[in-house]
Amino acid sequence: MKAIDTAINVDTENKKIEKPSSAPERKPTSAELLTKAKKLIGENKSDAAIGNLQMIEFGSKEYTEAQKPLKQVHARQNIILERNAAETEKRMATMRKDYAKELEFTFLDKLHMDTTVNVSGKNNTTIKIKWILWTRVTVYEFIKDGKIMSTWRSMGFKKYILTDGCRWTWTDKI
């Protein structure tokens, strides 16, 4: 008889107690959203603030009031994006300059070409390769497969100049 009691106790312990269904969550009012957004702006949580500001009902008095902080947040984000873009371009300009030095060494070491490779222009976007033996044929062979152009394009170069330093110069946009 004791085994049956134990089984009954186990069964009653395993039964899940059903919770009554909860009511749907209350939608925050426009005033609550505006207050929360202003608080988030103060905490520099722009993305969350924008989300709250955009949920404010169109046509409400809070909607009109929300436009000023929304514009401020967007302006702040634009400043940050511009600053990041400028920093990135500065790093890319340095990278292009380093690449030119590396390319010059590669030409000399692996291809036995006595070249001078420089970068110039705004943010070092023009690459210039001076080699006394450039001819129409060598220039054509150098650029015909497109790999070097693809590399230069991906690095942000806009223009190339190939010159023999004396008589001939080939230049084009990348």
Secondary structure, 3 states (H helix, E strand, C coil): CHHHHHHHHHHHHHCCCCCCCCCCCCCCCHHHHHHHHHHHHHCCCHHHHHHHHHCCCCCCHHHHHHHHHHHHHHHHHHHHHHHHHHHHHHHHHHHHHHHHHHHHHHHHHHCCCCCEEEEECHHHCEEEEECCCCCHHHHHHHHCCCHHHHHHHHHCCCEEEEECCCCCEEEEEC
